[in-house]
């Protein structure tokens, strides 16, 4: 399917490396480099996936922004905080590459976890943050807490029990409720970027969007949360599914005001 998307949209994929961390630059034939750039962190439960994931390919095709997608080290060989440190290092090189263009960070599932955790760390280091975030079906709490892990346990594409077993390969001996593991427990302030989130009524991570929405509201951070009826965890990367297309279009519209025109 990835090859088909690349062919259909005439995308180019170029290996890149920032601060020793590998990635991929994905561009459409109509790329508009003066309107900003997206940094994508792929999903896959911290154990699977690559920078060439469908979300990154679709973003390049549908936004015409250059997409810098990171190939971070995966569990179980790389446990907390290896991937997080790599995202921070890659982001710093990404900033140097794009200069003063607006920047955006995007992630799906585990990738969203790393996006938010990285921004907590970047803020602590006093480094600039992106203009806005897009986090699809975010896995911001991988401790097992949250009501949707119970009521959607047998309704999603995978059970919450299986998701937790996969997450343990990444968590290993770390505290599952520490902000670098589950960034939902981190402290937010007005410094945090405007954020778009999505989920579905069958998503085991739906509670993450509900709970993070409350934190964003309390911190007076602009956000949009889109919940799709009957959708499952990770539905956003389906290329032709109407609910996924609509969700992605709302995400691209969300970051439009922060781009150069």
FIFIMI-478349 format. One record per residue: residue number from 1; x negated, y negated, z of N, C-alpha, C in turn. Coordinates in steps of 0.02 Angstrom, whole numbers, plus 50000, padded with zeros to 5 digits. Atoms other than C-alpha are relative to their C-alpha. Layout:
BEGIN
<NUM, <X, Y, Z>, <X, Y, Z>, <X, Y, Z>>
...
//
This chain:
BEGIN
<1, <49959, 50060, 50000>, <50000, 50000, 50000>, <49957, 49937, 50000>>
<2, <50044, 50058, 50000>, <49857, 49880, 50036>, <49972, 49987, 49930>>
<3, <50026, 50008, 50069>, <49783, 49912, 49863>, <50054, 49972, 49955>>
<4, <49945, 50024, 50041>, <49955, 49882, 49786>, <50012, 49925, 50012>>
<5, <49991, 50071, 49985>, <49972, 49715, 49876>, <49944, 49957, 49970>>
<6, <50056, 50036, 50029>, <49799, 49660, 49821>, <50008, 49993, 49924>>
<7, <49990, 50001, 50073>, <49839, 49706, 49641>, <50059, 49955, 49981>>
<8, <49940, 50038, 50017>, <50014, 49631, 49639>, <49989, 49925, 50006>>
<9, <50009, 50072, 49988>, <49959, 49463, 49710>, <49932, 49974, 49977>>
<10, <50065, 50020, 50028>, <49787, 49461, 49625>, <49955, 49970, 50054>>
<11, <50040, 50024, 49944>, <49701, 49439, 49793>, <49927, 50019, 49992>>
<12, <50071, 49983, 49996>, <49513, 49434, 49816>, <49982, 50013, 50073>>
<13, <50022, 49984, 49932>, <49430, 49511, 49969>, <49924, 49999, 50000>>
<14, <50072, 50009, 49997>, <49253, 49461, 50015>, <49974, 50012, 50070>>
<15, <50028, 49989, 49933>, <49152, 49531, 50161>, <49965, 49938, 50025>>
<16, <50032, 50057, 49969>, <49095, 49397, 50282>, <49974, 50021, 50069>>
<17, <50024, 49987, 49932>, <49004, 49390, 50448>, <49986, 49934, 50035>>
<18, <50013, 50058, 49958>, <49005, 49259, 50585>, <49972, 50022, 50066>>
<19, <50031, 49985, 49935>, <48888, 49269, 50734>, <49994, 50075, 50012>>
<20, <50011, 49928, 49995>, <48854, 49452, 50698>, <50062, 50043, 49999>>
<21, <49937, 49963, 50001>, <49038, 49502, 50687>, <50027, 50001, 49929>>
<22, <49977, 49992, 50069>, <49104, 49571, 50523>, <50073, 49980, 49991>>
<23, <49931, 50017, 50016>, <49262, 49514, 50437>, <50010, 50001, 49925>>
<24, <49981, 50001, 50071>, <49347, 49487, 50270>, <50033, 49933, 49985>>
<25, <49966, 50060, 50024>, <49393, 49329, 50176>, <50048, 50020, 49945>>
<26, <49947, 49980, 50047>, <49557, 49355, 50084>, <50030, 49937, 49970>>
<27, <49975, 50060, 50033>, <49614, 49228, 49954>, <50045, 50018, 49941>>
<28, <49957, 49993, 50058>, <49752, 49212, 49825>, <49970, 49959, 49943>>
<29, <50025, 50041, 50057>, <49720, 49142, 49649>, <50018, 49927, 50008>>
<30, <49977, 50069, 49990>, <49812, 48985, 49706>, <49980, 49972, 50068>>
<31, <50022, 50020, 49933>, <49715, 48962, 49867>, <49991, 49924, 50004>>
<32, <50005, 50072, 49989>, <49723, 48785, 49937>, <49957, 49990, 50063>>
<33, <50047, 50002, 49944>, <49569, 48765, 50046>, <50002, 49934, 50038>>
<34, <49998, 50064, 49966>, <49606, 48585, 50091>, <50060, 49993, 50047>>
<35, <49941, 50002, 49957>, <49765, 48629, 50188>, <49990, 50037, 50065>>
<36, <50013, 49964, 49939>, <49683, 48730, 50325>, <49979, 50072, 49986>>
<37, <50022, 49931, 50006>, <49631, 48909, 50359>, <50029, 50041, 50057>>
<38, <49973, 49953, 49951>, <49701, 49060, 50451>, <49947, 50049, 50022>>
<39, <50041, 49946, 49974>, <49602, 49174, 50564>, <50047, 50055, 50024>>
<40, <49956, 49943, 49983>, <49686, 49345, 50577>, <49964, 50051, 50042>>
<41, <50026, 49945, 49958>, <49660, 49475, 50713>, <50049, 50058, 49992>>
<42, <49955, 49945, 50019>, <49730, 49642, 50657>, <50026, 50038, 50061>>
<43, <49970, 49958, 49950>, <49842, 49756, 50758>, <49974, 50072, 49995>>
<44, <50019, 49929, 50002>, <49829, 49943, 50790>, <49984, 50028, 50068>>
<45, <50009, 49972, 49933>, <49833, 49971, 50977>, <49929, 50000, 50024>>
<46, <50071, 50007, 49981>, <49649, 49918, 50995>, <49958, 50059, 49976>>
<47, <50036, 49940, 50019>, <49602, 50088, 50921>, <50001, 50013, 49924>>
<48, <49991, 49989, 50072>, <49656, 50077, 50738>, <50001, 49934, 49963>>
<49, <49991, 50060, 50040>, <49669, 49955, 50594>, <49934, 49970, 49976>>
<50, <50058, 50034, 50028>, <49551, 49849, 50490>, <50020, 49929, 49982>>
<51, <49988, 50070, 50021>, <49534, 49669, 50432>, <50043, 49996, 49938>>
<52, <49962, 50001, 50062>, <49620, 49718, 50270>, <50073, 50021, 50011>>
<53, <49932, 49980, 49985>, <49787, 49747, 50355>, <50051, 49961, 49958>>
<54, <49948, 50030, 50042>, <49951, 49706, 50268>, <50018, 49929, 50022>>
<55, <49982, 50067, 49977>, <49988, 49555, 50379>, <49953, 49948, 49971>>
<56, <50050, 50047, 50027>, <49827, 49470, 50323>, <50009, 49991, 49925>>
<57, <49991, 50003, 50073>, <49856, 49513, 50139>, <50062, 49960, 49982>>
<58, <49937, 50036, 50014>, <50036, 49450, 50143>, <49994, 49927, 50017>>
<59, <50009, 50070, 49981>, <49984, 49291, 50232>, <49962, 49963, 49945>>
<60, <50038, 50032, 50054>, <49856, 49252, 50096>, <50043, 49989, 49939>>
<61, <49958, 50005, 50060>, <49983, 49286, 49959>, <50057, 49950, 50008>>
<62, <49940, 50040, 49989>, <50128, 49193, 50038>, <49987, 49928, 50023>>
<63, <50016, 50068, 49978>, <50041, 49040, 50112>, <49950, 49964, 49954>>
<64, <50055, 50027, 50041>, <49898, 49015, 49986>, <49947, 49966, 50043>>
<65, <50055, 50021, 49957>, <49786, 48979, 50135>, <49946, 50053, 49998>>
<66, <50052, 49948, 49992>, <49617, 49065, 50149>, <50009, 50035, 50067>>
<67, <49991, 49961, 49939>, <49631, 49205, 50276>, <49934, 50034, 50018>>
<68, <50061, 49970, 49973>, <49478, 49251, 50379>, <50022, 50053, 50050>>
<69, <49975, 49945, 49959>, <49515, 49422, 50454>, <49942, 50037, 50031>>
<70, <50056, 49973, 49963>, <49404, 49500, 50586>, <50004, 50076, 50007>>
<71, <50007, 49929, 49987>, <49343, 49680, 50599>, <49967, 50009, 50068>>
<72, <50029, 49994, 49933>, <49320, 49691, 50787>, <49989, 50074, 50017>>
<73, <50014, 49932, 49978>, <49252, 49844, 50876>, <50060, 50029, 50036>>
<74, <49939, 49969, 49974>, <49387, 49968, 50925>, <49985, 50051, 50055>>
<75, <50003, 49950, 49947>, <49421, 50079, 51074>, <50007, 50071, 49969>>
<76, <50027, 50000, 49931>, <49379, 50202, 51146>, <49926, 49983, 50005>>
<77, <50072, 50016, 49996>, <49198, 50165, 51097>, <49988, 49931, 50029>>
<78, <50007, 50069, 49976>, <49225, 49980, 51135>, <50059, 49984, 50045>>
<79, <49947, 50016, 49952>, <49325, 49945, 51293>, <49998, 49925, 50016>>
<80, <49999, 50069, 49976>, <49371, 49778, 51373>, <49932, 49983, 50030>>
<81, <49973, 50055, 50041>, <49299, 49648, 51345>, <49964, 49994, 49932>>
<82, <50041, 50004, 50061>, <49199, 49694, 51188>, <50037, 49965, 49943>>
<83, <49962, 50029, 50055>, <49334, 49654, 51059>, <50015, 49926, 50013>>
<84, <49985, 50069, 49982>, <49382, 49495, 51151>, <49940, 49955, 49988>>
<85, <50061, 50040, 50010>, <49203, 49432, 51151>, <49984, 49992, 49926>>
<86, <50012, 50005, 50072>, <49189, 49471, 50966>, <50047, 49951, 49967>>
<87, <49952, 50048, 50028>, <49347, 49372, 50926>, <49978, 49929, 50016>>
<88, <50024, 50067, 49981>, <49278, 49223, 51022>, <49940, 49981, 49958>>
<89, <50059, 50014, 50040>, <49111, 49235, 50930>, <50018, 49987, 49927>>
<90, <49979, 50007, 50070>, <49195, 49256, 50760>, <50036, 49933, 49991>>
<91, <49963, 50063, 50003>, <49310, 49108, 50795>, <49952, 49940, 49999>>
<92, <50048, 50055, 49999>, <49162, 48996, 50834>, <49965, 49992, 49932>>
<93, <50028, 50003, 50067>, <49081, 49041, 50667>, <50050, 49977, 49949>>
<94, <49945, 50021, 50044>, <49248, 49018, 50581>, <50008, 49924, 50002>>
<95, <49995, 50073, 49994>, <49258, 48839, 50649>, <49944, 49965, 49963>>
<96, <50056, 50030, 50035>, <49085, 48801, 50582>, <50010, 50004, 49924>>
<97, <49990, 49989, 50071>, <49136, 48871, 50412>, <50052, 49952, 49970>>
<98, <49945, 50039, 50028>, <49298, 48774, 50388>, <49995, 49925, 50015>>
<99, <50011, 50070, 49986>, <49236, 48610, 50460>, <50059, 49968, 50035>>
<100, <49946, 50037, 49967>, <49371, 48483, 50502>, <50069, 50018, 49973>>
<101, <49934, 49978, 50024>, <49512, 48577, 50413>, <50042, 50026, 50059>>
<102, <49958, 49970, 49948>, <49662, 48627, 50520>, <49990, 50076, 50002>>
<103, <50009, 49928, 49992>, <49642, 48802, 50590>, <50060, 50030, 50036>>
<104, <49944, 49964, 49970>, <49772, 48931, 50639>, <49976, 50070, 50017>>
<105, <50015, 49931, 49982>, <49759, 49097, 50729>, <50064, 50042, 49996>>
<106, <49943, 49956, 50011>, <49871, 49244, 50688>, <49981, 50071, 50022>>
<107, <50012, 49931, 49981>, <49887, 49418, 50760>, <50065, 50039, 50004>>
<108, <49942, 49955, 49994>, <50004, 49566, 50762>, <49985, 50050, 50056>>
<109, <50005, 49950, 49948>, <50032, 49676, 50915>, <49936, 49991, 50041>>
<110, <50063, 50007, 49963>, <49860, 49708, 50992>, <49960, 49940, 49977>>
<111, <50034, 50060, 50025>, <49792, 49571, 50880>, <50024, 49937, 50033>>
<112, <49973, 50057, 49965>, <49909, 49448, 50963>, <49973, 49995, 50071>>
<113, <50032, 49997, 49933>, <49841, 49503, 51132>, <49932, 49966, 49997>>
<114, <50068, 50027, 50006>, <49665, 49460, 51074>, <50000, 49926, 49981>>
<115, <49994, 50070, 50018>, <49721, 49295, 50998>, <50010, 49958, 50064>>
<116, <49985, 50039, 49941>, <49795, 49232, 51162>, <49945, 50006, 50052>>
<117, <50054, 49991, 49952>, <49659, 49307, 51273>, <49939, 49959, 49979>>
<118, <50058, 50038, 50024>, <49526, 49226, 51163>, <50010, 49925, 50013>>
<119, <49988, 50071, 49989>, <49610, 49056, 51180>, <49995, 49981, 50074>>
<120, <50011, 50012, 49929>, <49613, 49070, 51369>, <49926, 49992, 50014>>
<121, <50072, 50003, 49989>, <49427, 49102, 51362>, <49969, 49939, 49966>>
<122, <50026, 50059, 50036>, <49392, 48966, 51232>, <50015, 49937, 50039>>
<123, <49983, 50059, 49960>, <49484, 48840, 51339>, <49955, 49995, 50062>>
<124, <50043, 50000, 49941>, <49383, 48891, 51492>, <49929, 49977, 49982>>
<125, <50067, 50020, 50023>, <49225, 48862, 51389>, <49999, 49929, 49973>>
<126, <49996, 50068, 50024>, <49286, 48690, 51335>, <49995, 49995, 49924>>
<127, <50006, 49999, 50073>, <49292, 48738, 51150>, <50067, 49982, 49968>>
<128, <49937, 50020, 50034>, <49421, 48672, 51024>, <50043, 50061, 49982>>
<129, <49952, 49947, 50015>, <49577, 48776, 50995>, <50033, 49986, 49933>>
<130, <49966, 50009, 50064>, <49677, 48804, 50835>, <50059, 49952, 50006>>
<131, <49944, 50046, 50001>, <49816, 48687, 50782>, <50065, 50034, 50019>>
<132, <49940, 49963, 49984>, <49947, 48824, 50804>, <49985, 50075, 49996>>
<133, <50006, 49927, 50000>, <49970, 49012, 50830>, <50060, 50033, 49967>>
<134, <49947, 49955, 50022>, <50071, 49148, 50746>, <49985, 50068, 50032>>
<135, <50010, 49935, 49969>, <50092, 49305, 50851>, <50062, 50044, 49988>>
<136, <49946, 49954, 50019>, <50198, 49445, 50777>, <50002, 50059, 50049>>
<137, <49990, 49943, 49954>, <50269, 49576, 50898>, <49944, 50004, 50051>>
<138, <50060, 50003, 49959>, <50141, 49523, 51028>, <50000, 50049, 50058>>
<139, <50012, 49954, 49943>, <50071, 49649, 51152>, <49961, 49962, 50053>>
<140, <50035, 50044, 49953>, <50029, 49519, 51283>, <49994, 50029, 50069>>
<141, <50005, 49964, 49937>, <50058, 49634, 51431>, <49996, 50074, 49985>>
<142, <50009, 49928, 50015>, <49985, 49808, 51412>, <49992, 50040, 50064>>
<143, <50002, 49966, 49935>, <50003, 49854, 51596>, <50057, 50051, 50007>>
<144, <49941, 49957, 49994>, <50170, 49943, 51566>, <50059, 49963, 50030>>
<145, <49945, 50040, 49973>, <50274, 49805, 51647>, <50044, 49974, 49944>>
<146, <49953, 50029, 50049>, <50426, 49732, 51559>, <50059, 50046, 49988>>
<147, <49939, 49961, 50005>, <50605, 49789, 51541>, <50005, 50037, 49933>>
<148, <49992, 49968, 50066>, <50594, 49828, 51354>, <49960, 50064, 49994>>
<149, <50038, 49937, 49999>, <50464, 49962, 51390>, <50043, 50057, 50026>>
<150, <49953, 49950, 49973>, <50607, 50051, 51480>, <50058, 50010, 49952>>
<151, <49938, 49990, 50039>, <50762, 50016, 51375>, <49987, 50015, 49926>>
<152, <50016, 49982, 50069>, <50672, 50035, 51207>, <49951, 50059, 49996>>
<153, <50050, 49946, 49998>, <50563, 50182, 51260>, <50011, 50053, 49946>>
<154, <49986, 49948, 50050>, <50650, 50304, 51141>, <50034, 49971, 49938>>
<155, <49965, 50032, 50056>, <50718, 50177, 51016>, <49951, 49969, 49950>>
<156, <50050, 50030, 50043>, <50557, 50106, 50943>, <49966, 50054, 49958>>
<157, <50036, 49952, 50042>, <50441, 50187, 50815>, <49952, 50043, 50041>>
<158, <50038, 49958, 49955>, <50336, 50249, 50960>, <50026, 49988, 50071>>
<159, <49976, 50007, 49931>, <50374, 50278, 51143>, <49953, 49953, 50038>>
<160, <50041, 50042, 49957>, <50312, 50158, 51276>, <49946, 50041, 50034>>
<161, <50048, 49957, 49967>, <50225, 50306, 51358>, <49940, 50013, 49955>>
<162, <50055, 49990, 50047>, <50122, 50340, 51201>, <49960, 49936, 49993>>
<163, <50035, 50064, 50007>, <50081, 50155, 51182>, <49954, 49987, 50060>>
<164, <50041, 50010, 49941>, <50018, 50150, 51361>, <49939, 50047, 50000>>
<165, <50057, 49954, 50003>, <49909, 50304, 51334>, <49947, 49974, 49952>>
<166, <50047, 50030, 50048>, <49832, 50220, 51181>, <49964, 49941, 50031>>
<167, <50029, 50060, 49970>, <49806, 50057, 51277>, <49948, 50018, 50052>>
<168, <50048, 49980, 49949>, <49714, 50151, 51415>, <49931, 50012, 49971>>
<169, <50065, 49991, 50031>, <49576, 50190, 51291>, <49962, 49934, 49994>>
<170, <50029, 50067, 50003>, <49547, 50003, 51280>, <49989, 49973, 50070>>
<171, <50005, 50027, 49932>, <49579, 49958, 51462>, <49946, 50035, 50040>>
<172, <50046, 49958, 49961>, <49478, 50101, 51538>, <50000, 49978, 50073>>
<173, <50002, 50015, 49928>, <49422, 50039, 51710>, <50021, 49930, 50019>>
<174, <49982, 50070, 49986>, <49482, 49859, 51695>, <50068, 49994, 50033>>
<175, <49936, 50014, 49970>, <49627, 49782, 51790>, <50050, 49985, 49944>>
<176, <49954, 50010, 50057>, <49776, 49797, 51669>, <50040, 49935, 50004>>
<177, <49964, 50063, 49994>, <49853, 49636, 51738>, <49953, 49939, 50002>>
<178, <50045, 50058, 50005>, <49697, 49528, 51720>, <50013, 49964, 49934>>
<179, <49985, 50038, 50061>, <49717, 49389, 51590>, <49959, 50022, 49939>>
<180, <50038, 49979, 50058>, <49577, 49458, 51480>, <50025, 50066, 49972>>
<181, <49969, 49938, 50023>, <49671, 49623, 51468>, <50072, 49989, 49978>>
<182, <49930, 50016, 50014>, <49851, 49562, 51475>, <50008, 49924, 50007>>
<183, <50002, 50073, 49995>, <49847, 49375, 51433>, <50066, 49968, 50021>>
<184, <49937, 50027, 49975>, <50030, 49356, 51481>, <49993, 49975, 50072>>
<185, <50011, 50020, 49931>, <49961, 49337, 51659>, <49953, 49941, 50007>>
<186, <50044, 50058, 49998>, <49847, 49192, 51612>, <50038, 49936, 50014>>
<187, <49971, 50065, 49986>, <49877, 49012, 51661>, <50001, 49957, 49937>>
<188, <49993, 50042, 50059>, <49943, 48899, 51523>, <50007, 49927, 50021>>
<189, <49991, 50071, 49990>, <49941, 48711, 51509>, <50016, 49967, 49934>>
<190, <49983, 50034, 50062>, <49982, 48578, 51380>, <49945, 50004, 49946>>
<191, <50055, 49989, 50048>, <49815, 48618, 51298>, <50013, 50058, 49953>>
<192, <49990, 49940, 50040>, <49883, 48782, 51230>, <50037, 49981, 49935>>
<193, <49971, 50021, 50065>, <49929, 48773, 51043>, <50074, 50019, 49993>>
<194, <49932, 49980, 50019>, <50108, 48773, 50977>, <49999, 50071, 49972>>
<195, <50002, 49929, 50013>, <50157, 48954, 50952>, <50065, 50026, 49971>>
<196, <49944, 49963, 50030>, <50271, 49056, 50839>, <49995, 50073, 50022>>
<197, <49999, 49930, 49979>, <50323, 49229, 50902>, <50058, 50036, 49966>>
<198, <49945, 49960, 50028>, <50427, 49370, 50831>, <50004, 50066, 50037>>
<199, <49990, 49933, 49973>, <50501, 49533, 50892>, <50066, 50026, 49972>>
<200, <49937, 49970, 50022>, <50648, 49649, 50863>, <50036, 50029, 50060>>
<201, <49961, 49974, 49943>, <50787, 49716, 50973>, <49980, 50071, 50019>>
<202, <50023, 49933, 49983>, <50708, 49890, 50966>, <49926, 50002, 50018>>
<203, <50072, 50005, 49986>, <50530, 49830, 51000>, <49986, 50013, 50074>>
<204, <50018, 49987, 49930>, <50452, 49903, 51158>, <49966, 49939, 50031>>
<205, <50034, 50060, 49975>, <50360, 49736, 51172>, <50046, 49939, 50001>>
<206, <49953, 50057, 50001>, <50517, 49627, 51161>, <49994, 49957, 50063>>
<207, <50005, 50037, 49937>, <50499, 49579, 51345>, <49940, 49952, 50001>>
<208, <50058, 50044, 50003>, <50329, 49504, 51305>, <50019, 49932, 49971>>
<209, <49977, 50063, 50030>, <50413, 49373, 51194>, <50045, 49962, 50048>>
<210, <49955, 50032, 49952>, <50548, 49339, 51324>, <49960, 49966, 50055>>
<211, <50038, 50025, 49943>, <50423, 49316, 51464>, <49951, 49945, 49979>>
<212, <50047, 50051, 50023>, <50296, 49218, 51362>, <50036, 49936, 49980>>
<213, <49960, 50059, 50016>, <50433, 49102, 51299>, <50011, 49958, 50062>>
<214, <49989, 50036, 49938>, <50470, 49056, 51480>, <49937, 49963, 50022>>
<215, <50062, 50032, 49980>, <50286, 49019, 51513>, <49985, 49940, 49955>>
<216, <50012, 50055, 50046>, <50271, 48911, 51357>, <50047, 49942, 50015>>
<217, <49952, 50053, 49984>, <50429, 48816, 51403>, <49980, 49964, 50063>>
<218, <50020, 50031, 49937>, <50368, 48785, 51581>, <49939, 49954, 49991>>
<219, <50060, 50040, 50013>, <50204, 48716, 51510>, <50012, 49946, 49948>>
<220, <49982, 50051, 50050>, <50297, 48604, 51385>, <49961, 50009, 49935>>
<221, <50035, 49984, 50063>, <50215, 48691, 51236>, <50052, 50015, 49947>>
<222, <49952, 49985, 50053>, <50312, 48690, 51072>, <49994, 50073, 49979>>
<223, <50002, 49931, 50022>, <50362, 48865, 51020>, <50064, 50017, 49963>>
<224, <49941, 49971, 50032>, <50482, 48966, 50914>, <49997, 50075, 50009>>
<225, <49996, 49928, 49992>, <50538, 49143, 50953>, <50055, 50027, 49955>>
<226, <49953, 49970, 50047>, <50623, 49244, 50816>, <50009, 50074, 50018>>
<227, <49984, 49931, 49981>, <50709, 49406, 50869>, <50047, 50028, 49946>>
<228, <49959, 49972, 50054>, <50777, 49516, 50729>, <50038, 50062, 50022>>
<229, <49955, 49946, 49981>, <50923, 49634, 50752>, <49976, 50067, 49971>>
<230, <50017, 49932, 50022>, <50876, 49819, 50745>, <49929, 50011, 49979>>
<231, <50069, 49992, 50024>, <50693, 49787, 50707>, <49955, 50030, 50053>>
<232, <50045, 49961, 49959>, <50550, 49888, 50778>, <49933, 49965, 50007>>
<233, <50066, 50028, 49989>, <50373, 49853, 50836>, <49958, 50001, 49936>>
<234, <50041, 50006, 50060>, <50267, 49789, 50691>, <50038, 49995, 49935>>
<235, <49961, 50003, 50062>, <50410, 49769, 50567>, <49978, 49944, 49954>>
<236, <50018, 50060, 50037>, <50337, 49602, 50512>, <49954, 50013, 49940>>
<237, <50048, 49989, 50055>, <50208, 49683, 50397>, <50030, 50039, 49941>>
<238, <49967, 49966, 50056>, <50337, 49768, 50285>, <50010, 49949, 49943>>
<239, <50004, 50049, 50054>, <50315, 49683, 50116>, <50068, 49981, 49972>>
<240, <49937, 50013, 50035>, <50493, 49699, 50049>, <50061, 50003, 50045>>
<241, <49944, 49997, 49953>, <50601, 49716, 50205>, <50028, 49929, 50011>>
<242, <49973, 50068, 49995>, <50721, 49566, 50209>, <49987, 49967, 50068>>
<243, <50012, 50030, 49934>, <50704, 49541, 50398>, <49927, 49980, 50008>>
<244, <50071, 50016, 49995>, <50514, 49545, 50383>, <49983, 49939, 49957>>
<245, <50013, 50057, 50044>, <50512, 49424, 50236>, <50024, 49936, 50034>>
<246, <49973, 50059, 49967>, <50623, 49302, 50331>, <49958, 49980, 50060>>
<247, <50042, 50015, 49941>, <50517, 49315, 50488>, <49935, 49968, 49979>>
<248, <50063, 50029, 50022>, <50356, 49281, 50394>, <50011, 49929, 49972>>
<249, <49988, 50066, 50028>, <50433, 49134, 50301>, <50012, 49949, 50056>>
<250, <49991, 50045, 49942>, <50487, 49058, 50468>, <49933, 49986, 50033>>
<251, <50066, 50011, 49972>, <50310, 49082, 50531>, <49960, 49950, 49959>>
<252, <50038, 50046, 50044>, <50235, 48994, 50380>, <50029, 49929, 50005>>
<253, <49969, 50066, 49991>, <50361, 48853, 50400>, <49980, 49968, 50066>>
<254, <50018, 50026, 49934>, <50313, 48836, 50583>, <49933, 49963, 49998>>
<255, <50066, 50031, 50000>, <50132, 48793, 50543>, <49993, 49944, 49948>>
<256, <50003, 50052, 50052>, <50172, 48677, 50396>, <49985, 49931, 50028>>
<257, <50013, 50069, 49976>, <50179, 48517, 50501>, <49928, 49988, 50024>>
<258, <50067, 50007, 49974>, <50002, 48552, 50563>, <49947, 50005, 49945>>
<259, <50046, 49996, 50056>, <49925, 48568, 50389>, <49988, 49931, 49969>>
<260, <50015, 50062, 50037>, <49844, 48433, 50283>, <50042, 49995, 49938>>
<261, <49963, 50011, 50062>, <49949, 48357, 50145>, <49981, 49932, 49972>>
//
